[in-house]
Amino acid sequence: MMKKQNIIKSLLSLILSVSMLVTGLGLTVHASVNGDQGEQMEAGGQQLFGGGPVLHAVIEENLVTNFELTIIRKDYSTQNIENGLNYEFDVEDLNALEMTYRLTKPDELTIESGYTYKIKLPDIFSGNTTNPIPIIVEGVKVASYEILDGYITITFLNANALDDTYLDVKIQGNFDTEVFKGVEEVNIKVPYSGETSFSATIRAKREDYTGEDNKKPGKGYILNDQNEKVPVDKNPTHVDWTVRVNDNANEHTNVKVVDTLGAGLLLIADSFKVEKIIRDYQNNETKVPVPSSDYTVTPDASGLGFSLEFVGGNINHAYDITYTTVLTKPKDGGPRTFKNTANIFYDGSETGTDISDEFTGTWSETLPVITKTGATTDDPHVIDWTVKYNFGKENLGTVTLTDTLSTGHGELIPGTLFVYEVNTDIDGNIVGVLGEPIDDDDLDINIVGGTFSIKDLDADGKAYYITFSTSVPVGLNDEIIKNTIADGEGDDANTDSDIVTVNTIPTGGKVGEQLVDGDGNPYIEWTITMNKENINVGSITIADLFDQTLLEFSLDGNLKDKYLLELRYVHDGGGSTQPAQGTEPEYKYDVVDSNYSVEAYSPEDTSDTRSGFKLTINNASNKTYKFVYRTYYTVLGMKEPQLANDAELAFWTENDGGGSGIGGGSGDGETLTAKITGPKAGISKSGNYVYGKDIDGNDDKTKQYIQWSIVINESRIKFDTLKVTDELTSVNKGNFTYDQNSFEVEDISDAASPETLVRNDDYTLTFNTDGNGFTIIFIEYVSSTEKGVLPSNAKFRISYLTSVDDKTNLEHKNEASLIWQGGTESKGDTVPERTSGIEKAANIEIDENGNKIINWTIDFNSEKNVLKNVKLTDKYSSVGTKPVIDNIKLSKLVDGNYVEKALESTAISFDDTEGTFTVDIGNIDAVPYRLTYITTLSATQEQSAVVSNLATITYTGNTDGETDSKEIPKPELVIDKNATGLEKPKENNLTKPVISWKIKVNTGSDNDNTNNIVNLQNAVLKDIIPEDQSLLESTISVSRVGDVDFDLDQDKISSTPNSITINLPNGAYEYVVTFQTE
């Protein structure tokens, strides 16, 4: 049976129509209000509205003498609206309406050609015409009409030839439910030409609503210069309160609101506003102001509250009562909660409904009279200070501000003291721009050492912002400088202080970076940084020592290009740029060529065998310097795991290393030590699976190997001796071995043109006795034979193959070591175990009898590996039939196409208890494979559960297996109905409009499988046609999608003027039904 129907109702309910009936002649004229030209009908007749005086072209007189209204629901039931009654409808039921106006001509009225008459239509009517609609009587166009913006306008052309005295105008159209929004009810009133009229009230059925009386504060605000409310998060001055009375809109008498304000609240007496709440059927609210004459407000005896009563006593609506209170700022600022107690008394009861609530606001804290802050600057000899004075704008009179630095910690820097008069807000923020400082001539400033004063400053309601800078002496090591300012003497003075920690001890640092020159010789570039704090010093000395058995160094001027020996002045405006290197960031510098000296240096302690140099910088001042030099590795130094280099750095107050030491007292200074690891040539190792080759050099996908690559000397260091060893290190190393004929050694210094080295001429290759390792030794070049490669700073690559582990299919580990005069470097790599990959898919087909066939596909070995002992297990769904062994097929991808591979019947086994079958495939090549089989699905089975299927592949090395699953959802019955065309009366000689319909039956909702549709059984399609339409029985057509030969027996189709019933054949088919109505 059909599980679901989706019947779309007739579109005619959406088509507006107008008909005009001339009484006595039976004349009906139809037209569409949605812009169609409509149908024209002719009938006999005589004079219409004849005789009487001629009036103006617009007929102002009311001609309506009767009005009828009928509401049409969506189920096509109707309700006549009687004069003087009230009605309630569910908005969801309302569909259309029909109205009839009777127009009666007074005896004295003559209607000439061009006269117009306009009728205002009720607001519940919706629709317009786009062109005038003609009215034709006995072949003569006597008038036309149009509907626009809620009016029907009749224009008379040749009406005096007719003699009937009244006209019935019948209009049908949509019911505009939007009219119910924002109102409680809609009044339909049509005045008649006499003193009577038609009047009815229509209400929309209201949605459920549960109200709650309450009292709520609004957001705090301030009043701007235009007395407008400005909401604020801080420092509000006012808040509005709103009391909701009778929220459920019940009938009450003697309603009174009693409100008592809490501490800190002051009522504004003339701030009351009362609004009536009008709710529409969706409970949307519209507020209507209530005149002040409809309520009274009486203050209580304390003056802290009031009572409000409604004049007349009776209410049946909800009301909002809003009033304003002034907020009192708390003395010390911060948050404050204001309580407001209120009760509503109904029907004279002495027990009220408590609706009390609170408002919490936040205010700025009371501002200090004076605030002092200090901060260091980029110049270590300067501190910047700021003073905020009287930002609360108190009346402090005339004051003297005195500022004092801690003893011995500097003094005011001339030209840095600026005093600004500022405007501030309640939070103590400066409003607007800072402006120009007060002229020094207008200030009385006195400076003595580390103290200065500003005398006779006017502080009556004025705020000042003061900035200045003080100097910092050299040689202060993490010392605290304190600065205090006061506006008087004694305990009554306002005062504040701040402290700043300073350090004017210059420091330095040393780093080393390992590099290789163009000949492949490794060296260290050392950088010593001095005075990065830019302290103003007299001179700088460096004594640098290192072990020259490990590092080569010379002060010989002829070797300057090799050892560099460069002093650099570092600053942003430098003409040269040193790129970032190691831990050293990029910097700009100029090379210093004077005022310094470098000389050989040995320690006074004769037991210290180190030697080096001493650098002296004269007139160093407040500059940052870097001294850059190089040392080259000796062979012994290359073998050291780590090298250290010490430099003794000292700063002096005078030139030439004279005067007293800065920071160290005696000038011993600090020891800078830099450590660096030995040079690394660099080694990398990688491996990946590859296929074997047949005799023609093509891939043999029945065999698999691992291609290994060792790359050495990325640093391009010159090798004097060079050996590479390699060892298989994984636990399964006994299951794979080297292919001894696959080795290739190349010089890849030029990656575009690698050069292949010759075994036994350029290198030797030997294998370990256990077969799990090898050694390659590079041979020294002999000019007489032109064989060998060392010494060399070339980059080399060693490539070779190993077999794969077919016994356990575990990962393959391999480690290589580079052994040269600088030491040993090692690197390993792991090639993971081989995997298959698996994907399950399903495709539904429908056979000629309407039965469902599911074609299952399992694709595996998408990773293209050679795998052993492969088994494929499929857990087929309990929904559907069990696979038949003859339908289980195995295919292998050959030249882009799947070619079936024969399966022995013994390779397939079933486990009916588990609902599975297993295919023992054995060994597979490194290509994708596919397993297919077929199941069927009955109508009963497809509705019982989701079709679910799980496939698992296992093989050597993975007995747990890889899995993938596929589900086919239960099909859903989907029916889609649409109107596909409208033929108008003037087309094809029709007498009535004709609508064409199309119903798609069983279209399905599964995007993955379009054939996953319902297997229909004893299905009956029934379509109900609205009463305003009539079926054209001869137009019924039933077709089956995809079957051009399908022909449904006519005895399966039955119909009435307002219904169609079709008995559909059994099977998973999709149908299309078409027909027409008029």
Helices and strands as residue ranges (DSSP letters): G 11-14, E 17-22, E 27-32, E 47-48, E 64-73, E 78-81, E 86-89, G 91-93, E 94-104, E 116-120, E 125-126, E 133-137, E 140-148, E 151-156, G 159-161, E 163-164, E 166-175, G 177-180, E 186-191, E 197-204, E 214-217, E 221-223, E 229-231, E 238-245, E 256-261, E 265-267, G 269-271, E 273-279, E 285-289, G 292-294, E 295-299, E 305-310, E 318-327, E 334-345, E 353-354, E 357-363, E 370-376, E 382-389, E 395-405, E 418-422, G 440-442, E 444-448, E 451-460, E 463-471, E 479-486, E 495-502, E 508-516, E 522-530, E 539-546, E 551-552, G 557-559, H 560-563, E 566-570, E 576-578, E 587-591, E 596-601, E 611-617, E 624-633, H 635-638, E 642-652, G 655-657, E 670-677, E 683-693, E 699-712, E 722-728, G 733-735, E 738-747, E 755-756, E 763-767, E 773-778, E 796-803, E 812-820, E 823-831, E 838-846, E 852-860, E 867-875, G 885-887, E 889-894, E 897-901, G 905-907, E 908-911, E 916-924, E 929-937, H 939-944, E 947-955, E 958-968, E 975-983, E 994-1001, E 1020-1024, E 1031-1040, G 1050-1052, E 1053-1056, E 1059-1063, E 1071-1077
